Amino acid sequence: MKRLHVRLTQLQDIGGCRIIVPSNKDVDSLLKFLIEKSKLEIGFEIIHKKIRDYREKGRDDTGYRALHLIIKRNNHNLELQIRSRIQHYWAESIERTSVIYGHHLKEKEGDTVVIEYFKHLSNVFYEIECGREPSSKQKIELDALRLDCEKIIKQADSHKIFDSYVNKGIIQTLVEKEKNNPSKLNNWILIFDWNTGNFVSWDVVAQNPEEAVAAYSQNETSYPSDQGFEVVLIGSSDIASVQKTHSHYFGIETYSNILETLDESIIGFAKNIDIDIGARQILAAMKRHKFWGTKTVTPDTLKNHFCSGIIEFDYSIKVLLDKELIKLGKGKDFSLNISKKNEIESYL
């Protein structure tokens, strides 16, 4: 409230929940189901003027996508967020980066380059959810932005969080603990130290709500947020669910996972590409203008006309020549190597 300069009465998501579904189409199906249910059940109402759909355009120029609705249940307002799996992946990624970077990126705080990266990432994800293949240009721009962001965020990492690790032993211990609970539902208190990137503790607390809240309050006093600690109370049936719903506590074993490349399991992009951004831009420009085989382009035209924005042009050309992705003609003109067409396509 202090940060956003709002009153308590202006906040509508004090009580809230989130449903994550496989695809954007499932978001529509679930909304339809809830509307039908609200017509049949007394005391359950969807406030239609409070339905906010941020999926098509993204919100506030940051790229946040989800469907939000306010549900009234027994005279209490609850905010429900419905996200597809990819939308949730994006949201967790920006959340984790915000904590490391020290700026609330979803509220447009921080360097515009970092915000632009997440906006671009969201747009690429949206293309995929609509069944369209993102263009080579979009993919290359995304990777270029990611590299710029990594430099910015690395400079902001005063506590060397990128050198930290997640203790897998603590996860195994918790799994053993949850086996002993016949109710299959545990209240967990997580204490995470963002100064080191490690869990301070993660333990079971009482099922009784008053006792659980008392334990939470005591830990908040012992581990204050202004000293870099985060205390979270979670009710969950299994540890695997916590690792999904609070994934920003996981995957910070290496620096490269803070701004990860696109996940193969979600969209099938390559994680590691062994040629630089400039080389891929050159390939994309030559393919766009169909410089294959006997159709060639002079080095000057390629550098100054088609690829004028590539700073390390000469280095990138050398990489492409070494890999035989482009060929050098008699007049030292360039063309794409037809025999390497499949390999060139894979880079793009």
C-alpha angles and dihedrals in degrees: 000000000000092000096048096036094233135138125242091248090058094060113093100172101063085111112037149138139196133219119199116201131182100253145009089254089059089055089061092047092051093049090052090050093051093048090052091047092051089057092056105038124073114226093023116101136164112213098222096196087059096058107117118188111194096165103099103044104015123233131279096348091289098097098244109160128189142108115258126191135170114230123194113212120175089341093307121116117225127182114224120197117197117193137172117234092259093047089052092048089055093047093050091048094053090043093054092045091050092056093049094042095045097230131102096241095180087062092050095256118145136032114345090227091062092047090048090053092057092044090052091046090052091050091051090050090050091054089054093048089053090055095252126128112237112240125251088248092056093048094048093047089050093053091046091052091047092055091050091048093051090058092049095047094043090057089052093053098101094160096050092238089160089069092055129099141209113246104232090191091070090056091052091050091052092050089055090049094051090054089066094057111092093193091062090220123098135184108222130191113207120195113190126185111211090188090071103016092238139115114256089195142333116194145156117262131191123297088225107098096219092051092046092051091046090053090048092051092048092052092047089057092048094045108036120198093227087066093055101267128129122200118194131181113206133178111205141155094220142010092240089065091052090052088056100041095043100031093146087081090059134057097041092114091113134024093241091066094064093073098020124194113245112297114251092212090059105039110358100242117149114261098206123038117186098206125069128253092257092055091052091049089053091050091049092050093047092047091048090055093041098240094169127145111323095010104087141176129211118246091241094051092046093047101040102031112026100026105026094138096059108103098189094043096142092050092049092049090053090052091052093047092048090053090045091234088131128034130218115228130208093273090046089257120147132237135167115261107246091200088061095048095120092049092049090050090052091056090052 
